[in-house]
Amino acid sequence: MSTSPTPRRPFLLTAAIIGGPLAGAVWHLVEKVGLPRTEAADYLAQVAANRSNFAISTLLYMVFVGCFIPLGLAVMRVLRGRAPLAATISGLLFGLAGALGLVVSGMRPLVLGLAPEGPVIAEAAAAYQRYQSSPWFDFVMLAMLASVLIGLVVLAAAILRTGVLPRWTAALLVGGFVLSSGEFPPAVTILGGVVQLAGFLPLAGRLVAETEAKPAVLI
């Protein structure tokens, strides 16, 4: 009986690194309603006029934000040897952003329930207005965005300092986030998602190339 190394490649993490930004880019392409902070009656009217589209974009958004959790694991795995502190900080922040994003995405089906086809009901607009103006709304949204941004800045700084990934990826990651923030015209937002996807490709490639020795029993 002997042992020999068997390569183990984290294909699920790799798929999440690519699938998350890709889902985000498609979400920006599909989404036809404004930002959640849009005036309540107008926002619900847009949702009511695009119910099927809103449902599809909700699924894409869930995939997009949910993939930040495995992305955090991937960052910790790749950077732990060269920048362990940055790996931990960035990875945990990405995981937190993913968890908060899933909370936000869980509210979208409730918004869909407030916006049936036809004119917006005053009570529904008032309910969404209360949701918008609640401290909970601001806290979750700001914490999610801050976690992503700080996580990306820490990751970019670690890349520039150590060269663990091609240094040009740092500019793509941060620049793509800014462009895809939703504060720009739709074409720029979609471009930002594609730019960020390009920035994550070297991380995915690093994971695919990585191997771990696993004892394999031969009889």
Sequence and secondary structure as in RCSB ss.txt:
>XXXX:A:sequence
MSTSPTPRRPFLLTAAIIGGPLAGAVWHLVEKVGLPRTEAADYLAQVAANRSNFAISTLLYMVFVGCFIPLGLAV
MRVLRGRAPLAATISGLLFGLAGALGLVVSGMRPLVLGLAPEGPVIAEAAAAYQRYQSSPWFDFVMLAMLASVLI
GLVVLAAAILRTGVLPRWTAALLVGGFVLSSGEFPPAVTILGGVVQLAGFLPLAGRLVAETEAKPAVLI
>XXXX:A:secstr
 EEEE     HHHHHHHHHHHHHHHHHHHH  S  TTS HHHHHHHHHHTHHHHHHHHHHHHHHHHTHHHHHHHH
HHHHTTT HHHHHHHHHHHHHHHHHHHHHHHHHHHHHHH  SSS  HHHHHHHHHHHHSHHHHHHHHHHHHHHHH
HHHHHHHHHHHH SS THHHHHHHHHHHHTTSSS HHHHHHHHHHHHHHHHHHHHHHHH     EEEE 
